[in-house]
Amino acid sequence: MEFPRTHRKVIIISLIPLIDVSIFLLIFFMLAGSIEKFEIIPVDPPVAQSGKLMDEGHITIVLGRHDEILVGDDIVTQDGLKAALAPELGDNPNKVITVKADATVTANRVIDVMDAIKMAGGKNLSIVTQSKAVVHAQ
């Protein structure tokens, strides 16, 4: 007795829906996930009329309004500032050091940080300010 064979329907896997979904997800995450550089310590720099726009230096020091000091992304104390800067300035003492201090930080505190930079071997210093045009626009 011979049974008739049934032919299976050939299943074709289409990649077009997969490509559509992946492109949709790519566009969604590109639009929804904007990447912004955020500051660990919020700082409002002082206002200055003169000055020129420069890129941030190789080393960034942030002085917060509550006596915080950041070198790069590391929190250090006033005493540990020289020790944190010395290895980075040992290779190249001409690196530009950018000091970004809050407007409420006292001048003595900024001078103490500048002294620590000089004692660590730093030669080039840049201080961040904001122009009056930026302040009026806010």
N, C-alpha and C positions, 0 to 999 in steps of 0.2 A: 504494500500500500504506500503510495507516494503522496506526500502532502505538498500542496503548493507553497512555495516560499513567499513570505511577505517581504517586501523591500522596505527597509527602513528609510525614513526621510533623512536626507543628508542635512546635518545641522551646520550652518555656516556662522562662525563667530565673527561678528562685525566689530571693528575697533573704532568706528566713528562715534558711537555714544561715549566710549571711554575717553576719547580725545576731547569731545565736547565738555564733558564733566571736568576734566583736568584743566582745560583752558578757562572754564568758568571759575574754578577754585583759584587759579593763578591770578586772574583779574580781581577776584574778591579780596584776596589777601594783599594784593598790591595797593588797592584803594583803602582798605580798612586798616591796614597795619603800617601807617606812616611812622618812620623811625626818626625820633628826635633825640638829640643829645640833651640829657637832663642834668641838672646840677645837683650834687649830693647836698650841698649847703646853699640855700638861696642867698644870693649876694646882689645888692643894689649899689653899683659903683658910683663914686661921686661925679658931679657934673663939671665939665671943663669946657671953656670956649675954644681954646687952642688945642692942637694935637693933630696927629695924623693917624690914619687907619693903617693898622699893621696886622699881620697874622700873629696868632698866639705863638709864644716861644716854645722852645724844646721842652722846657720844664715850667709847669704852672703851679704857683702857690696861691691858695685861696685863704683869705682871712675872713672868717664869719663874724657876725655881730655878737656872738656869745663866746668869744675867745677860742674858736676852733681854728686849727691850722691844717690845711691839706696840702700835701706835696704829691701831685699827680692824683691818685685815688686813695692815698694812705693818710690817715689822721696821725699827726705827730704833735709832740709838745714843743714849747719854745726851746727847751734844752736839747731836745732830740732833732731839732731842725738842721743844725750843722752836720750832724752825723748822717742824716737822711740825704743831704745834698752832696756831701763830699765824694761818695762813689760815682755819682753821675757827672760831677764836674772834674773828677780826676782825669778822665780820658780827654776831655775837651773843655778847658776852662772858658772858652769863648761862646759856649752855648747861651742862647738868649733865655733869660729867666723872666717869666711874666708873673707879676704880683697883681692879684685881683682882690682888692679889699673892699669891704662894705663901707658905705659912706659914714656909718656911725662909729667905725673903728677909730680910736684915737691916733694922733700923729706919733706919739711915743711908741705905740705898738708896731706901727709900720716901720719906724726907724729901727726898732729892735730886730725886726725881720730882715731889714736891709743890712744891718750889721752882721747877722748870722750868715747871710748870703756872701758877704765879702770875706768873712772869716773862713767860709767853706771853699773859697777860691773862685767865686763868681765875679765876672767882669762886666757882663752886659745885662742890664736890667730894664724892664719895660713895665710901666704901671698902667693898668686898665682904667679908663674913664669912659663916661658916656657924654655925647654931645647934647647941647640944649635942644636941638631939633628932635632928637629921640625922646627927650623928656616931655616936650610939648605935644608930641604925637600920641602919647599914652594917655 
